[in-house]
Amino acid sequence: MSPRGSRPSSSGTVVGRERSISGANATAVPRRQGSLGSERMHDKSSSTPVAPGTPAELLDGRSRPILLASRVQTNGVRSQASPSSSMPPPPLPLMPPPPVPPSSSQSDAAKTTKPPPQELSYTEKRDLWVERIKMLTDATIARAEHMRLTQEVEKYQRMVRSARYSSISEEDQARLNAQLSDVTGRLNAKKEELNAVLPRLIDADFWGATVNSPPKLDEFRKEVQNVIAELSKNIQRLYDQYEELRTNGINASGTPMAVDTPGLQAHEGPPAKRRRLSSGETTLAINGDDQKLHGIPSGEIGEIRDRVLEMEGRVADLENEIVERDHNLLEEVEDLVAQRMEEEQRKPKTEARPKSPAPVSQPPLPTPNIKRIEDELATTGNQVEELANEVANLITQMAARDQEHAQLAKENQLLREHIAALEKQQTAASEANKAEIQALSAAVQSYISQAPAQASPPPPPPLQQVPSIDEILTKVHPPLIQTLHEDMEPLLRETHQTIQTLLQDQLNNVYGTLVSKMTPTMKTVDVVAQWMDRVRRGEPFVDNPVQSHNAQ
């Protein structure tokens, strides 16, 4: 192994990497592939070799001491060395060889000691992918929730930093700060959850796709292929036997193949249909005219034809079963994935998501149960749609009721305004009566003071004292209020009773309709949920989950 320095080439050029040279006046000289650099040509100082006993501490950096011969004194022009030049190549540098690296056999042995990774089975790959899908779902939902909470925190922070924050009341400020603290706490919790999920995704191994089919399906396909091959051989053998019988019939009858007889021409019709064999190479045609021409027994021909048709039907049925099984398997996988996504979307966003449980191998679901569940789900969807229409109608009716209630409230307001106007009129009339009584009293007093004092008139009969306006109002106010109450109370009671009756009828109708419609739907949903829980736990299947639920 060559040292880390320049190496002479056949053309006189130096091939090497950039190195630093330690010496008396040596400087860092870049050395590249090609001829010697001009910097080396300009260096006029003689290189002083480094003594072998020079300590390693005096060396510059990681450079190692090398011994250089005397340099060529040039005028700065790069030497143009060619293969035909008589200039000898520079000598090899005198430096000890580097330490020998560790043998590759040791590293190879260390590598070989590590056992190769074991290939996972189809079930293990499927369970691994189920767990990975759960991890991806958790990470996606956590990230979406984290982004939403981040935007909400930024919104509250902008509100706190706004200029109008100082102008609102202290109660509103405290409420806003409490909401900000709550959202910040939820954001931190969601961030911790996301930080806990992401390392699990990062630490996961390579996610290879499960390209291969289930082992049972491969075995089933091989069996079907073997059965089809055997049936093809049997059909070919039957065809050979038919040809042999046909040849024997021709030789026995001695009649030529092509016979144009009036009877045959009269009964000639469209040729019989030819049914393709499963091998795709030969065809078989049987009709009644050939039987009559060649004298072949009709019983044997019919038996052979029935066997051929039966075998072809079995082959077609097997092919259809293979295609249908693949299609049903894909549909089951798609249904499971869609159902899992729907369950994740239905979960509330605020609740803490539990950790992903250990993967549980789920056996393939029977196709009839899935079809029955699909039918039940379709029926449930139709019922929910009908309920939605009925709820929309109820909302429309409630809007009409609200308008009627608004009209009654408006009439009540008008009645209150009318009562207030009557009270104002009564107050004005009382004030006018009071002013009139005061004027009459003043006139009487003036008349008495101006009367002549010549003869004292006989004392007038005692006059009844006129009550004051306050006394009149005190006596009149209670019966007036009582009269108004007696007049308005029946009207208000009737209005209240009417409104209460309408609301009670409406609530009874809504409650009865919703309960009658939602009861079968809720039962169906409970049955489906219990059935899915049993599927997850790996419990044995029940042919009729509705009957099992009713039995419980």
C-alpha positions in Angstrom: 0.0 0.0 0.0 1.5 3.3 -1.1 2.1 6.2 1.4 0.1 9.3 1.4 2.3 11.3 -0.9 3.1 11.8 -4.6 3.8 8.9 -6.8 5.9 9.2 -10.0 4.2 8.3 -13.3 5.7 7.0 -16.5 5.3 10.4 -18.2 7.1 12.3 -15.5 4.0 13.8 -14.0 3.1 13.6 -10.3 -0.2 12.2 -9.2 -1.2 12.9 -5.6 -3.5 14.7 -3.3 -3.2 18.0 -1.5 -0.7 17.7 1.4 1.2 19.9 3.8 5.0 19.5 3.8 6.9 20.0 7.1 10.4 21.4 6.8 12.6 24.4 7.4 10.8 26.7 4.9 8.2 24.4 3.5 4.7 25.6 2.9 1.4 23.9 2.0 1.7 23.1 -1.7 -1.4 21.9 -3.5 -0.7 18.8 -5.6 -3.1 17.7 -8.2 -3.2 15.2 -11.1 -1.0 16.4 -13.8 2.4 18.1 -14.0 4.1 19.9 -11.0 2.4 23.2 -10.0 4.0 26.5 -10.6 4.1 27.2 -6.9 6.6 24.4 -6.5 8.6 25.8 -9.4 8.8 29.2 -7.7 10.0 27.8 -4.3 13.7 28.7 -4.4 14.5 27.5 -0.9 16.2 24.1 -0.5 14.2 21.5 1.3 15.8 20.4 4.6 15.1 16.7 5.3 13.5 16.0 8.6 15.6 13.9 10.9 14.2 10.6 11.9 14.3 11.5 15.5 12.0 14.6 15.2 9.2 14.3 17.7 5.6 14.0 16.5 4.6 17.1 18.4 6.7 19.4 16.1 4.9 18.2 13.0 2.3 20.5 11.5 -1.3 19.1 11.9 -1.8 15.6 10.6 1.0 15.8 8.1 3.8 13.3 8.3 7.5 13.9 7.7 8.7 13.2 4.1 12.1 13.6 2.6 12.2 15.5 -0.7 15.2 15.7 -3.1 16.5 19.0 -4.4 13.9 20.8 -6.5 14.5 21.9 -10.0 15.4 25.6 -10.3 13.2 27.1 -13.0 12.1 30.5 -13.9 8.5 30.0 -13.1 7.5 28.3 -16.4 5.7 25.0 -16.0 7.8 22.2 -17.3 6.4 20.5 -20.4 7.5 16.9 -19.8 6.6 14.3 -22.5 7.2 10.6 -22.8 10.2 11.3 -25.2 11.9 13.8 -22.8 15.2 12.8 -21.3 14.4 14.3 -17.9 14.3 11.5 -15.3 11.3 11.1 -13.1 11.5 12.4 -9.6 12.6 9.9 -6.9 10.2 8.2 -4.6 9.7 9.9 -1.2 11.5 8.2 1.7 8.9 7.6 4.4 7.8 4.6 6.4 4.8 2.7 5.1 1.5 3.3 7.0 0.1 0.7 9.3 -1.6 -2.2 7.7 -5.4 -2.0 8.0 -7.3 -4.8 9.6 -7.9 -7.7 7.4 -11.2 -7.9 5.6 -11.6 -11.5 6.6 -12.2 -10.4 10.2 -15.0 -8.0 9.2 -16.4 -10.6 6.9 -16.4 -13.1 9.7 -18.1 -10.6 11.9 -20.7 -10.0 9.3 -21.2 -13.7 8.7 -21.8 -14.4 12.4 -24.9 -12.2 12.3 -27.8 -14.5 11.3 -29.8 -13.4 8.2 -33.2 -11.9 8.8 -36.0 -14.4 8.9 -38.6 -14.1 6.2 -42.0 -13.3 7.6 -45.1 -15.3 6.8 -48.1 -13.9 5.1 -50.1 -13.8 8.3 -47.2 -12.0 10.1 -46.9 -9.5 7.2 -50.7 -8.9 7.3 -50.7 -8.3 11.1 -47.6 -6.0 10.7 -49.4 -3.9 8.1 -52.5 -3.7 10.3 -50.4 -2.3 13.1 -48.7 0.1 10.7 -51.9 1.4 9.4 -53.1 2.0 12.9 -49.8 3.9 13.6 -50.2 6.0 10.4 -53.8 6.7 11.3 -52.8 7.8 14.8 -50.0 10.0 13.5 -52.2 11.6 10.8 -55.1 12.4 13.3 -52.6 13.7 15.9 -50.9 15.9 13.3 -54.2 17.3 12.1 -55.4 18.0 15.6 -52.0 19.6 16.5 -52.3 21.9 13.5 -55.8 22.9 14.4 -54.8 23.6 18.0 -51.8 25.6 16.9 -54.0 27.8 14.7 -56.4 28.3 17.6 -53.6 29.3 20.0 -52.3 31.8 17.4 -55.8 33.2 17.1 -56.1 33.7 20.9 -52.6 35.2 21.0 -53.4 37.7 18.3 -56.5 38.7 20.3 -54.5 39.2 23.5 -51.9 41.2 21.6 -54.5 43.4 19.9 -55.1 47.0 20.8 -58.7 46.3 21.8 -57.7 43.9 24.5 -57.0 46.6 27.0 -60.4 48.2 26.4 -62.5 45.1 27.3 -63.6 44.4 30.9 -61.5 42.4 33.3 -64.0 39.6 33.3 -63.7 39.2 29.6 -59.9 39.3 29.8 -59.9 36.6 32.5 -62.2 34.4 30.4 -60.0 34.9 27.3 -56.8 34.1 29.2 -58.5 31.0 30.6 -59.4 29.8 27.1 -55.9 30.5 25.9 -54.5 28.4 28.8 -56.9 25.6 28.1 -56.0 25.5 24.4 -52.3 25.7 25.2 -52.6 22.8 27.6 -54.4 20.7 25.0 -51.8 21.7 22.4 -48.9 20.6 24.6 -50.7 17.3 25.3 -51.3 16.7 21.6 -47.7 17.6 20.9 -46.5 15.0 23.4 -48.8 12.5 21.8 -47.4 13.3 18.3 -43.8 13.1 19.6 -44.6 9.7 21.0 -46.1 8.4 17.7 -43.4 9.8 15.4 -40.5 7.8 16.9 -42.5 4.6 16.5 -42.9 5.4 12.8 -39.2 6.3 12.5 -38.0 3.1 14.3 -40.2 0.9 12.2 -38.4 -1.5 9.7 -38.7 -1.4 6.0 -42.4 -1.6 5.0 -42.4 -4.1 2.3 -45.6 -4.8 0.3 -47.3 -8.1 0.7 -47.3 -9.0 -3.0 -47.8 -12.8 -2.5 -51.2 -14.3 -2.1 -52.2 -16.2 1.0 -50.7 -19.7 1.2 -54.2 -21.3 1.3 -55.2 -19.4 -1.9 -52.0 -20.6 -3.7 -52.7 -24.2 -2.7 -56.3 -23.9 -3.8 -55.1 -22.5 -7.2 -52.7 -25.3 -7.7 -55.4 -27.9 -6.9 -57.8 -26.2 -9.4 -55.1 -26.2 -12.0 -54.4 -29.9 -11.5 -58.1 -30.6 -11.7 -58.4 -28.6 -14.9 -55.4 -30.4 -16.4 -56.9 -33.8 -15.6 -60.3 -32.7 -17.0 -58.5 -31.5 -20.2 -56.8 -34.9 -20.5 -60.1 -36.7 -20.0 -61.8 -34.5 -22.6 -59.0 -35.2 -25.1 -59.3 -38.9 -24.4 -63.1 -38.8 -24.9 -62.5 -36.9 -28.2 -60.1 -39.6 -29.4 -62.6 -42.3 -28.5 -65.3 -40.4 -30.4 -63.1 -40.1 -33.4 -62.3 -43.8 -33.2 -66.0 -44.7 -33.0 -66.8 -42.4 -35.9 -64.1 -44.0 -38.0 -65.4 -47.5 -37.1 -68.9 -46.4 -38.1 -67.6 -45.1 -41.5 -65.7 -48.3 -42.2 -68.7 -50.5 -41.2 -71.3 -48.6 -43.3 -69.0 -48.3 -46.4 -70.8 -45.1 -47.4 -68.9 -41.9 -48.3 -68.9 -38.9 -46.1 -70.5 -36.6 -48.5 -74.0 -37.9 -49.4 -76.5 -35.7 -51.0 -79.9 -37.2 -50.5 -83.2 -35.5 -50.9 -84.1 -36.4 -47.4 -81.1 -34.9 -45.9 -81.4 -31.8 -48.0 -85.0 -31.4 -47.1 -84.2 -31.7 -43.4 -81.0 -29.7 -43.6 -80.9 -26.8 -41.2 -78.4 -24.6 -39.4 -75.3 -26.4 -38.2 -75.2 -27.5 -34.6 -73.3 -25.1 -32.3 -69.7 -26.1 -31.4 -68.7 -25.9 -27.8 -65.1 -25.1 -27.2 -63.1 -27.4 -25.0 -61.1 -26.1 -22.0 -57.8 -26.8 -23.8 -58.7 -24.3 -26.5 -57.2 -26.5 -29.3 -59.9 -28.9 -30.3 -63.6 -28.7 -30.9 -66.4 -31.2 -30.9 -69.4 -31.2 -33.1 -72.3 -33.7 -32.8 -75.5 -33.6 -34.6 -78.2 -36.1 -35.6 -77.3 -36.2 -39.3 -73.8 -37.6 -38.6 -75.3 -40.3 -36.4 -77.7 -41.3 -39.2 -74.9 -41.2 -41.9 -72.2 -43.1 -40.0 -74.3 -45.5 -38.1 -73.0 -44.5 -34.7 -75.2 -45.6 -31.8 -77.1 -42.6 -30.4 -76.8 -43.9 -26.8 -73.0 -43.8 -26.8 -72.9 -40.4 -28.6 -75.3 -38.9 -26.1 -73.4 -40.3 -23.1 -70.1 -39.0 -24.5 -71.7 -35.6 -25.2 -73.2 -35.4 -21.7 -69.9 -36.3 -20.1 -68.1 -33.7 -22.2 -70.6 -31.0 -21.4 -70.6 -31.9 -17.7 -66.8 -31.7 -17.6 -66.8 -28.4 -19.4 -69.4 -27.0 -17.0 -67.2 -28.1 -14.0 -64.2 -26.4 -15.5 -66.2 -23.2 -16.1 -67.5 -23.4 -12.5 -64.1 -23.8 -11.1 -62.8 -20.8 -13.1 -65.7 -18.7 -11.9 -65.1 -19.8 -8.3 -61.4 -18.7 -8.6 -62.3 -15.3 -10.0 -65.2 -14.9 -7.5 -62.9 -15.8 -4.6 -60.3 -13.3 -5.6 -62.9 -10.6 -6.0 -64.5 -11.4 -2.7 -61.1 -11.3 -0.9 -60.4 -7.9 -2.3 -63.8 -6.6 -1.4 -63.4 -7.9 2.2 -60.0 -6.2 2.5 -61.5 -2.9 1.2 -64.5 -3.2 3.5 -62.3 -3.8 6.5 -60.1 -0.8 5.7 -63.1 1.5 5.0 -64.8 0.4 8.2 -61.6 1.0 10.2 -61.3 4.5 8.7 -65.0 5.2 9.5 -64.5 4.2 13.1 -61.5 6.4 13.5 -63.4 9.4 11.9 -66.4 8.8 14.3 -64.2 9.1 17.4 -64.4 12.5 19.2 -61.3 14.6 18.5 -60.9 15.8 22.1 -60.7 12.4 23.8 -57.2 10.9 24.4 -56.4 8.3 21.8 -55.3 4.9 23.4 -52.2 3.2 22.3 -52.4 0.8 19.4 -53.1 -2.7 20.8 -51.1 -5.7 19.7 -52.2 -6.9 16.3 -54.7 -9.7 16.4 -54.9 -12.0 13.4 -58.3 -12.0 12.0 -59.6 -14.9 10.0 -61.2 -14.1 6.6 -64.9 -13.1 7.0 -67.5 -15.2 5.3 -68.9 -13.6 2.2 -72.6 -14.2 3.0 -72.3 -12.4 6.4 -70.6 -9.4 4.7 -73.4 -9.2 2.0 -76.0 -9.4 4.7 -74.4 -6.7 6.7 -74.1 -4.6 3.5 -77.8 -5.0 2.9 -78.6 -4.1 6.5 -76.4 -1.0 6.3 -78.1 0.0 3.1 -81.5 -0.4 4.8 -80.3 1.6 7.7 -79.1 4.3 5.4 -82.5 4.5 3.7 -84.2 4.7 7.1 -81.8 7.5 8.2 -82.5 9.3 5.0 -86.3 9.1 5.7 -85.7 10.3 9.2 -83.7 13.2 7.9 -86.6 14.1 5.6 -89.1 13.9 8.5 -86.9 16.0 10.7 -86.7 18.6 7.9 -90.5 18.7 7.7 -90.6 19.1 11.5 -88.2 21.9 11.3 -90.4 23.6 8.7 -93.4 23.1 10.9 -91.5 24.5 13.9 -90.7 27.6 11.8 -94.4 28.1 11.2 -95.1 27.7 14.9 -92.3 30.2 15.7 -94.0 32.7 13.4 -97.3 32.1 15.2 -95.7 32.6 18.6 -94.0 35.8 17.3 -97.4 37.1 16.2 -98.9 36.3 19.7 -96.0 38.1 21.3 -96.6 41.1 19.1 -100.2 41.2 20.1 -99.3 41.0 23.8 -96.9 43.9 23.3 -99.7 45.9 21.7 -102.0 45.1 24.6 -99.3 46.3 27.1 -98.9 49.5 25.2 -102.7 50.1 25.2 -102.8 49.5 29.0 -99.9 52.0 29.4 -101.8 54.6 27.3 -104.9 54.1 29.4 -103.0 54.5 32.6 -101.5 57.8 31.2 -105.0 59.0 30.3 -106.3 58.2 33.8 -103.4 60.0 35.4 -104.0 63.1 33.2 -107.7 63.1 34.1 -106.9 62.8 37.8 -104.5 65.7 37.5 -107.1 67.8 35.7 -109.7 67.0 38.4 -107.3 67.9 41.1 -106.5 71.3 39.5 -110.2 72.0 39.1 -110.9 71.2 42.7 -108.1 73.5 43.8 -109.4 76.3 41.6 -112.9 75.9 43.1 -111.5 76.0 46.6 -109.6 79.2 45.9 -112.7 80.8 44.4 -114.8 79.9 47.5 -112.2 81.3 49.8 -112.1 84.6 47.8 -115.8 84.9 47.9 -116.0 84.4 51.6 -113.3 87.0 52.2 -115.2 89.6 50.1 -118.6 89.1 51.6 -120.0 92.2 53.7 -119.7 91.9 57.5 -122.9 94.0 58.2 -125.1 91.3 59.2 -123.9 88.0 60.1 -125.8 85.5 58.0 -127.1 82.5 59.7 -124.6 79.8 59.9 -124.6 77.6 56.8 -125.4 74.1 57.2 -122.4 71.9 57.7 -120.9 71.1 54.3 -119.4 67.7 53.6 -115.6 67.8 53.5 -114.2 67.3 50.0 -111.4 64.6 50.1 -108.0 65.4 48.6 -106.7 64.1 45.4 -104.3 61.7 47.2 -107.2 60.2 49.1 -109.2 59.8 45.9 -106.3 58.1 44.2 -105.7 55.9 47.2 -109.3 54.7 47.1 -109.6 54.5 43.4 -106.3 52.7 42.6 -107.0 49.3 44.1 -110.4 48.7 42.5 -109.0 50.0 39.2 -106.1 47.6 39.3 -108.4 44.7 40.3 -110.7 45.5 37.4 -107.8 45.5 35.0 -106.5 42.2 36.3 -109.9 40.7 36.1 -110.3 41.8 32.5 -106.8 40.8 31.3 -106.4 37.6 33.3 -108.7 35.4 31.2 -107.1 36.6 28.0 -103.6 35.9 29.2 -104.5 32.6 30.7 -106.2 31.5 27.4 -103.1 32.6 25.5 -100.8 30.8 27.8 -102.9 27.6 27.7 -103.0 27.7 23.9 -99.2 28.1 23.6 -98.6 25.3 26.1 -100.9 23.0 24.3 -99.3 23.7 20.9 -95.8 23.1 22.3 -96.8 19.9 24.1 -98.5 18.5 21.0 -95.5 19.4 18.9 -93.0 17.8 21.4 -95.2 14.6 21.6 -95.3 14.3 17.8 -91.6 14.8 17.4 -90.6 12.5 20.3 -93.0 9.7 19.1 -91.8 9.9 15.5 -88.1 10.0 16.3 -88.3 7.1 18.9 -90.3 4.9 16.5 -87.9 5.5 13.7 -84.6 5.4 15.6 -85.3 2.3 17.7 -84.6 -0.3 14.9 -81.7 1.8 13.7 -80.1 1.9 17.1 -80.6 -1.8 17.6 -79.0 -2.5 14.2 -76.1 -0.3 15.0 -75.6 -2.1 18.4 -75.7 -5.5 16.7 -73.1 -4.4 14.1 -70.9 -2.9 16.8 -71.0 -6.1 18.9 -70.3 -8.2 15.8 -67.3 -6.1 14.9 -66.0 -6.4 18.5 -66.3 -10.2 18.3 -64.4 -10.1 15.0 -61.6 -8.1 16.6 -61.3 -10.4 19.6 -61.2 -13.4 17.3 -64.3 -15.0 18.8 -66.2 -17.6 16.7 -68.7 -16.2 14.2 -72.4 -16.3 14.6 -74.5 -16.9 11.5 -77.2 -14.5 12.6 -75.9 -11.7 14.8 -79.4 -10.3 15.2 -80.7 -13.5 16.8 -77.7 -13.8 19.1 -78.2 -10.2 20.2 -81.9 -10.9 20.9 -80.9 -14.0 22.8 -78.7 -12.0 25.0 
